[in-house]
Amino acid sequence: MDDRDLPAARFEEHRDHLNAVAHRMLGSLSEAEDAVQEAWLRLSRTDAGEVANLGGWLTTVVGRGCLAMLRSRTARREEPLVERGLPDPVVSRADGPDPEQQALVADAVGPALLVVLQSLTPAERLAFVLHDMFGVPFEDIAPIVDRTPAAARKPASRARGRVRGAAPAPDPDPHRQRAVVEAFVAAARGGDFEALLSVLDPDVVLRADTAGPGALTVIRGAAAVARRALTFARLAESARPALVNGAAGVVSTRDGRPFSVMSFTVRDGRIVALDVLAAPERLSALDLAALDAS
């Protein structure tokens, strides 16, 4: 291998991990790619041989870039992404993600948790994602947020408190998840209201992004969610099983095009959260080609 190609090869070894970090931080696949590309540009201008821990160095660079993007959103007084729309989902075949998607869906970081993450301040989100999700020590996080290691622990602790209970932990068994989701789909397509209620938690929360920014609808309670599910089922022509952020999900189509991506949080045999991305522009930007091979 030419010495000029060595930095690129070493960078590619870390790309999947960096994409996962950036996606957790930003909730946007395109912005995550931008942050990772910026890290590559930074590395291309650096003597990689002088970097003792390349993975840690790259994670720090991506973290700084993501923090700057999050702060820029705040400076422009944008609404939090949780209010502007659902995070970008990672959609893969029902029998498992492709190798390049493995890092993005590792540890089953579902949409419910991503939604909660986007309600955090930039410093809270960075500290929580890097430390709690990826094991980065606070000594390495501190310089990114211009704090001491002890001070860097505080936003992570605040974030941990906000995440706890707000994002229900899903059933870890994918087969149990899939069985509940299949029962939901069958009930919705069959117009069976009572069967829908039987698989919905009484306090289930539905978040539906139907038209992009500013169009997030939140519905609570089993009866209200069941009625909305019946409406979606009537509009969609087909429902294909998929994994969404590593958990059981469904991709629906209409007129041969994606109509919605539905992701479910299943716990104790019932659906406690349901996230529906149905904004046409956002659906068209998703890479769903892998599903055609399933």
Secondary structure, DSSP 8 states (H G I E B T S, - for coil): --GGGHHHHHHHHHHHHHHHHHHHHHS-HHHHHHHHHHHHHHHHTS-GGG-S-HHHHHHHHHHHHHHHHHHHHHHTT---HHHH------EEETT---GGGHHHHGGG--HHHHHHHTTS-HHHHHHIIIIIIT---HHHHTTTTTS-HHHHHHHHHHHHHHHTTTS----S-HHHHHHHHHHHHHHHHTT-HHHHHHHEEEEEEEEEESSSTT-EEEEESHHHHHHHHHHHHHH-SEEEEEEETTEEEEEEEETTEEEEEEEEEEETTEEEEEEEE--HHHHHHS--GGGGG-
